[in-house]
């Protein structure tokens, strides 16, 4: 793996693979799209573990909502609340 502890690498890979899943879905390749969605979810999870920053939290929540990944809506709400909290902290520091 390239740079296993770099949140940007995991975040960007998650977004890239999610884009690939969308392309496969648009071609009717549902099975392959689901494989990519699962892979993207793994990269989002790794990014969150490394640094749950505003961008990662927000995009992961959007990813979960869009793909209706099996999780409770509580996880999506928690990610968005965390992003809001982080944003408010950033404003307070500036």
C-alpha atoms as one frame of an Amber mdcrd trajectory, in Angstrom:
protein
   0.000   0.000   0.000   1.071   3.508  -0.738   1.222   5.762   2.316  -1.032
   3.659   4.575  -1.293   6.387   7.227  -2.224   9.242   4.907  -5.866  10.276
   5.246  -5.826  12.080   1.884  -4.786   8.917   0.058  -7.619   6.885   1.603
 -10.153   9.683   1.102  -9.184  10.205  -2.544  -9.202   6.464  -3.258 -12.661
   6.182  -1.699 -13.964   8.976  -3.940 -12.264   7.568  -7.054 -13.580   4.037
  -6.475 -17.043   5.396  -5.708 -16.950   7.204  -9.060 -16.020   3.911 -10.706
 -19.003   2.261  -8.974 -21.312   4.949 -10.371 -19.947   4.339 -13.867 -20.504
   0.587 -13.540 -24.029   1.176 -12.217 -24.845   3.409 -15.184 -23.754   0.587
 -17.509 -26.036  -1.864 -15.693 -23.117  -3.723 -14.114 -24.730  -3.976 -10.678
 -22.533  -6.788  -9.359 -19.307  -4.937 -10.195 -20.738  -1.678  -8.838 -21.466
  -3.358  -5.495 -17.892  -4.638  -5.322 -16.599  -1.090  -5.877 -19.047   0.334
  -3.322 -17.799  -2.097  -0.684 -14.189  -1.235  -1.525 -14.900   2.513  -1.362
 -16.603   2.038   2.003 -13.445   0.393   3.327 -11.313   3.328   2.224 -13.753
   5.796   3.807 -13.588   3.819   7.066  -9.788   3.908   7.009  -9.808   7.654
   6.321 -12.204   8.235   9.238  -9.954   6.213  11.556  -6.919   8.259  10.516
  -8.537  11.698  10.706 -12.254  12.322  10.966 -12.045  15.756   9.340 -14.965
  17.758   7.983 -14.522  16.690   4.348 -14.200  12.986   5.102 -17.171  12.987
   7.499 -19.403  14.866   5.056 -18.473  12.846   1.973 -18.695   9.531   3.805
 -22.172  10.424   5.070 -23.216  11.360   1.524 -21.733   8.095   0.208 -23.654
   6.039   2.779 -26.901   7.872   2.019 -26.527   7.651  -1.764 -25.653   3.967
  -1.769 -27.979   2.987   1.051 -25.179   1.000   2.600 -26.541  -1.199   5.347
 -26.162   1.010   8.361 -28.452   2.832  10.650 -29.286   6.400   9.797 -27.758
   7.197  13.191 -24.298   6.685  11.673 -25.024   9.207   8.918 -26.392  11.735
  11.408 -23.382  11.205  13.697 -20.961  11.830  10.817 -22.754  15.030   9.836
 -22.914  16.242  13.438 -19.211  15.572  13.776 -18.516  17.564  10.599 -20.593
  20.480  11.909 -18.779  20.374  15.243 -15.393  20.344  13.529 -16.390  23.271
  11.318 -17.513  25.277  14.333 -14.199  24.534  16.067 -12.304  25.712  12.963
 -14.237  28.999  12.996 -13.451  29.468  16.664  -9.736  28.993  16.053  -9.483
  31.502  13.220
